[in-house]
Structure formats: C-alpha cells, structure tokens
C-alpha cells in the first residue's frame, strides 16, 4: 500500500476534485459535501495537531494551530509541505509514531483508518492515544452499493494495478470502535472524534 500511495501522490487530488480518472464518476452531492467536510475540519479548535497519513495535505491545510503532518510517502510529504508553510511535514510510520508521549493535543487522520485491518487498527489506536488525548477520524462513509470491507484492485494513471484493503465506515462503527462523537455523517464522508482529556492527565501523572 505504501508503494501505491507514493506512486499515486501526483494524481491523489484528482480523487478529491473529481478530475483525471475520476472526472466521469457519478458522485452526486460530492462537491457540496466536500465543502461541508472542509468546514468541519476548519472548525476544530486550534491545537497542536498531528495529521497521520496526511497525504498531499488537502485536509491538513484546514487545521488551526500548530500542525505536523506525517506520511510514509516521500512524494506526499513534499507536496503537503508546500501546502503548510507554517507547519512541518515529516516522513514516518503511522503505526510507530516517531513522537514522545503526549506530544500533541490532537491526532487527526483522513482516509487512513479505513485501510487498516485487525491488529494494525489496534496498533494505530494505541499509538494515537499515546501521543494525544484527542483523536479525529475522517473516512469514507458506508453507503448503499459498496462492499463494506475487502480488497480492491485500483489502477493508476500509469496503468499500474494495486491491491488495497478498504473499509467503509458507518457512524455506528466509529461510535463503537472509537467511543466517538459523530461530527459529520453524510453520503460520502463520516467524521468521528474521541476526546480523553481526563484519562490523558491520569496517564501523565
């Protein structure tokens, strides 16, 4: 999957913007909901935020406060850094975050959690909770006509094919798995937030 996203970096925003291979896809309401999603992220209170698997920084740039982006792809890191002139973007492993305990106020991750299965999911959640008391997950909403979970074959502009694990998440999934409050539930996107400030303080003691 790391190879796939590194090779996809220069066309990744086509997915957000409905361009390139996505230009002919029927996604009713996508553009309007994307504006709402950007508003949800921009509306989060300013904080020291780590955006895990930040990609090109498409959503990261909406965050207020001191922002650090992390991605495994060197190409993604370079593109995201251009969008975050006042932030820092580093290359790193999302399942082994290169930061000290309690280094941030918030971890945000967009369209990464839904690519994690089983043990990887638990490992990410443990790492996110280690470095910050708050976790915000943005991901693809479960909707009619999609398989909730499984492997997908994806083709890039260069014709290469890649096998990627993907889950589509319902609000109930985020409530159950993250004990999350739902900040947005739409046709295309779902956003959940878990805040554990009291527990965080106790661990720090």
N, C-alpha and C positions, 0 to 999 in steps of 0.2 A: 504494500500500500504506500510506503514511503516513496518508492520509485515512481509510482503512478502520480502522486501529488507533486513531486518535483518536476516531472515532465508536463504536468497539467498547469503549472504555475502561470504561464503566459497566456493561457486561454481560460483560466479559472473564472474571471469576472464575467465571461460570456454567460455563464450559468445565472449569475445574479441579474444581468442586464438583458437577458433574452436575445443575445447576439450569437453569431457563429453557428455552431451545431444546434443551438437552442432557439434559433430565430423562428423556426417553423413549428415549435412545440405549442400545443394548445394548453395554456395555463391561465384560465380565466381568473381575474382578480389578483394575479401575481404582483403586478406593479404597485397597485394600491396597498396591498398588504405589506409589501417590502418597505413602503414609506412608513407604515404603522410600526413595523419591526424596528426600523432605524430610530423612530421616536421612543420606543420602549428602552432601547439601549442608551440613547442620549439622555433619557430621563432618570437613569440610575444616579443616585447621589455621588458627587465627586469622592474618589477614594483611590488608594494605592491599589491598582488593579493589574493582575496578571491575566492576559488573554492567552490561553493554552490552545495550540494549534490555530494560530491567528490567521494563517493563510496569507492573502495579499493585504490584509488589514482593512478589508472592505467594511466590516462592522467595527473593528477596533478603533477606527478614527472617530467614532461617535462617542466614545467614552470620555468622561470628565475626570480630572485629577491626574496624578502621576501614573502613566501607563507603561507596562512592559509587555511586549509581545513575544511569544515563543513558538517556534515551528521547527520541525525536523528537516524541512526542505530549504537548502541554501537559496534557491531562486525565490521562494516565498518570502524568506527573511529580507532579502534585498528589496523586493517590491513593497513589503509592509513598512520598511524603514523610511522609504520615500514618502509614505502617507502619514508618518508620525514624526514630524520634525522636532517635536518636543518630548518624544518618548524614546524608548530603547527597544530594539527587537533583537533577539538572540536565537541562535540555533540550539536546540536541546530536545531531550526525550520527555514526552508528556507523561510517561509512566515512571519516570525517575527524575523529578524536577530538580534542577540544579540551584535550589534556593534554600535558605535556612528556614527552620520552623517559624511560623508567624511572621513571615517577611512581608505579607500583603494583607490588605483589608478584604480583598475580594478576588476570587478566581472566576473568570468568565470563559466559557468555551462554546464556540459556534460550529455546529455540524461536525463535531468530533465524537461526542459521547455515543451517538447512534452508530458509529463504526466499531464500537468496542463490544466484544463478546465475553461473557462469563468472567474469568479471572482477571482479564485486562480491565474490565469495567470496575471491579472491586479495587484493583490496584490504583486506577486513576482517582477514584473517590477518596481513597486513603491519602494519596499524595495531595489532592486538592485541599482536604481538611487539615492536613499537616501545615500547609503554608498560609492558609487564610481561613477565617471563620465564616465567610460567606461564599456560596457557590451559585453562579447563574449559568444555566444550560439553555442554549438556543439550538433547536434542531428541527428536522423535518417532521411535520405533523402526520399522524396516521390518518389516512383518508380512504374512501371507497375506491376500489380498483387497483390498490397496490398490495403486494405481499408484505405482511408486517415485518418479516425478518428473513434474511437469507443472503446468498451471494449473488451479485450482479456482474454481468460482463459489460465493461464500458470501453468505448472506443474514443481515442483522442484524434485531434486534427491530423496528426502524422500517420494515422492508420493503425497505431499500436493498440492492442487489446489487453485489458487488465481485469482481474477478478477481484471484486471488492465486497466486503461484508457490509451489510446495511440494515439498520432497523428504522422503522417509522414509529414515532412515539406519540402516544395519546397523553392528555393531561393526567389521566389516572396513572399512567406509567411513571411520570415524573413525581407525582404525589407519593406513590408507593415506594419508589426506589430512592428518592432524594428527600422524602418528607418535605416536599417543596410547596411553596405558594405559587400559583399559576399567574404569571404576569401577562401572558398573551396566549390565546388559543384560537387559531384560525384554520383556514383550509390548508395552508402551505407551511406554516411555522407554528411552533409551540415554544414557550419560554417559561421556565420554572426557576424559582430562587429558594435556596435554603440558607438560613442565617442562624449561626450557632454561637452567638457572641458570649453568652454565659458559659457554655461548655468550653469555649476557646480560652476564656480567662482562667478557668479552673485548671486547664492543662498547662497554662503558662506558669501557674504557681507551683 
